[in-house]
Amino acid sequence: MKKLCVLLLTIVLALGTSSFVYGSEVLKVATEAGFMPFEYVGDSGELLGFDMDLIRAVGDVLGLEVQIDNISWDGLIPALLNNNYDAVIAGVTITAERQANVNFSTPYFESVLTIVKKQTDGEITTLDDLAGKIAAVQINTTGDFVASDLADEG
C-alpha cells in the first residue's frame, strides 16, 4: 500500500508540473486494454482494471476529467511522443531506449513470465527443453525481449 501511495504521489507531481495541465480540464490517456487485470475491456465496452482505476484516481486528485483511449500496443509511445496523449498507462517495460524518449513513474508491478504449453507436450524444466520450440509473444513486450535474448544465445 505504501508503494502505491508513493507511486500515486509521483504521478500526480509529474503530471502537475507538466505544461498540459495548465489550461486543460482533460487528462488524455492511452492504453492497450489487453493485460487483465490491469487494463481490459468490460462486457459493455468500458475500460476496466487496476490501471484504469489508478489513472482515474490521479485525475480526481488533479481535478481533471480523464479520457482513456484503447489503442494498439505499438502505437502507445509514438502517440505520446506525438503529443496525442498526456500519459500512457499500461504494462510497459522500462528499457534504456524508451527511457531516452519518455519519463516513467516508479514501477508498481514487476512482471513475471510464464511458459504455457499443451498438457500433451513434453515437460519443460530447463532452457534446453525449449530448443526447437516455437514461441508466441507480443511484440515489444518483456516476453519478446526475453525470447529474443534467448534465441540470440542459441
C-alpha positions as CSV (number, residue, x, y, z in Angstrom):
1,M,0.0,0.0,0.0
2,K,2.8,2.4,0.9
3,K,4.4,1.7,-2.6
4,L,1.1,2.5,-4.3
5,C,0.8,5.8,-2.3
6,V,4.3,6.8,-3.3
7,L,3.5,5.9,-7.0
8,L,0.3,8.0,-6.9
9,L,2.2,10.9,-5.4
10,T,4.9,10.6,-8.1
11,I,2.4,10.5,-10.9
12,V,0.5,13.5,-9.5
13,L,3.6,15.6,-9.0
14,A,4.9,14.7,-12.5
15,L,1.6,15.5,-14.2
16,G,1.0,18.5,-12.0
17,T,4.2,20.1,-13.3
18,S,3.6,19.3,-16.9
19,S,2.5,22.0,-19.3
20,F,-0.6,20.1,-20.4
21,V,-2.3,20.6,-17.0
22,Y,-2.4,24.4,-17.4
23,G,-5.5,25.4,-19.3
24,S,-6.7,21.9,-19.7
25,E,-9.6,20.2,-18.0
26,V,-8.9,16.8,-19.5
27,L,-6.1,14.3,-18.9
28,K,-5.8,12.4,-22.2
29,V,-4.5,8.9,-21.6
30,A,-3.7,6.0,-23.9
31,T,-3.7,2.3,-23.0
32,E,-3.8,-1.1,-24.8
33,A,-6.6,-2.9,-22.9
34,G,-5.3,-6.5,-23.3
35,F,-3.5,-7.1,-20.0
36,M,-6.1,-8.3,-17.5
37,P,-6.4,-7.5,-14.6
38,F,-4.6,-4.2,-15.2
39,E,-6.4,-3.0,-18.3
40,Y,-9.2,-4.7,-20.2
41,V,-12.5,-4.1,-22.0
42,G,-15.6,-5.0,-19.9
43,D,-18.7,-6.7,-21.3
44,S,-20.3,-3.4,-22.1
45,G,-17.2,-1.9,-23.7
46,E,-15.9,0.1,-20.7
47,L,-12.2,0.2,-19.9
48,L,-11.6,-1.6,-16.6
49,G,-8.8,-2.8,-14.4
50,F,-6.3,-1.7,-11.8
51,D,-4.5,0.8,-14.1
52,M,-7.8,2.3,-15.2
53,D,-8.8,2.8,-11.5
54,L,-5.3,4.3,-10.8
55,I,-5.3,6.8,-13.6
56,R,-8.9,7.9,-12.7
57,A,-7.7,8.4,-9.1
58,V,-4.9,10.6,-10.5
59,G,-7.4,12.6,-12.4
60,D,-9.6,13.1,-9.3
61,V,-6.5,14.4,-7.3
62,L,-5.6,16.8,-10.1
63,G,-9.3,17.8,-10.6
64,L,-9.2,16.7,-14.3
65,E,-11.6,14.7,-16.3
66,V,-9.8,11.5,-17.6
67,Q,-10.3,10.5,-21.2
68,I,-8.8,7.0,-21.8
69,D,-8.4,5.6,-25.4
70,N,-7.7,2.0,-26.1
71,I,-5.2,2.0,-29.0
72,S,-2.7,-0.5,-30.5
73,W,0.2,-1.6,-28.3
74,D,2.8,-0.5,-30.8
75,G,1.2,3.0,-31.1
76,L,1.3,3.9,-27.4
77,I,4.7,5.5,-27.1
78,P,4.6,7.1,-30.6
79,A,1.2,8.6,-29.8
80,L,2.6,10.0,-26.5
81,L,5.7,11.4,-28.3
82,N,3.4,13.0,-30.9
83,N,1.5,14.8,-28.1
84,N,-1.7,13.0,-28.9
85,Y,-1.8,11.9,-25.3
86,D,-0.7,13.3,-21.9
87,A,0.1,9.9,-20.5
88,V,0.2,6.2,-21.2
89,I,-0.9,3.7,-18.6
90,A,-0.2,0.0,-19.5
91,G,2.3,-2.7,-18.6
92,V,5.1,-1.0,-20.4
93,T,8.6,-2.5,-19.8
94,I,11.2,0.1,-19.0
95,T,14.1,-0.1,-21.4
96,A,17.1,2.2,-22.0
97,E,15.7,3.1,-25.4
98,R,12.3,4.0,-24.0
99,Q,13.8,6.0,-21.1
100,A,15.7,8.1,-23.6
101,N,12.4,9.3,-25.0
102,V,9.8,9.2,-22.3
103,N,9.6,9.5,-18.5
104,F,8.4,6.6,-16.4
105,S,6.7,6.6,-13.0
106,T,8.1,4.4,-10.2
107,P,7.2,0.8,-11.1
108,Y,4.3,-0.5,-9.0
109,F,4.3,-4.1,-10.5
110,E,7.1,-6.4,-11.6
111,S,6.2,-8.7,-14.5
112,V,6.9,-12.4,-14.2
113,L,7.0,-14.5,-17.3
114,T,5.4,-18.0,-17.6
115,I,5.6,-20.6,-20.3
116,V,2.2,-22.1,-21.2
117,K,2.0,-25.3,-23.2
118,K,-0.4,-28.1,-24.0
119,Q,-0.6,-30.8,-21.4
120,T,0.2,-33.4,-24.1
121,D,3.5,-31.8,-24.9
122,G,6.7,-32.9,-23.1
123,E,7.9,-31.4,-19.9
124,I,9.8,-28.0,-19.9
125,T,12.0,-27.8,-16.9
126,T,15.2,-26.2,-18.4
127,L,16.0,-23.7,-21.2
128,D,17.4,-26.6,-23.2
129,D,13.9,-28.1,-23.3
130,L,12.8,-25.1,-25.4
131,A,15.2,-26.0,-28.2
132,G,13.3,-26.3,-31.5
133,K,10.1,-25.0,-30.0
134,I,8.1,-22.1,-31.5
135,A,7.3,-19.3,-29.0
136,A,4.4,-16.8,-29.4
137,V,5.0,-13.4,-27.8
138,Q,3.5,-9.9,-28.1
139,I,6.0,-7.7,-30.0
140,N,7.8,-5.1,-27.9
141,T,6.9,-6.7,-24.6
142,T,9.0,-8.3,-21.9
143,G,8.3,-11.7,-23.3
144,D,9.5,-10.5,-26.7
145,F,12.7,-9.1,-25.2
146,V,13.5,-12.3,-23.3
147,A,12.6,-14.6,-26.2
148,S,14.9,-12.6,-28.5
149,D,17.8,-12.7,-25.9
150,L,17.4,-16.5,-25.5
151,A,17.3,-17.0,-29.3
152,D,20.5,-14.9,-29.7
153,E,22.2,-17.1,-27.0
154,G,21.3,-20.2,-29.0
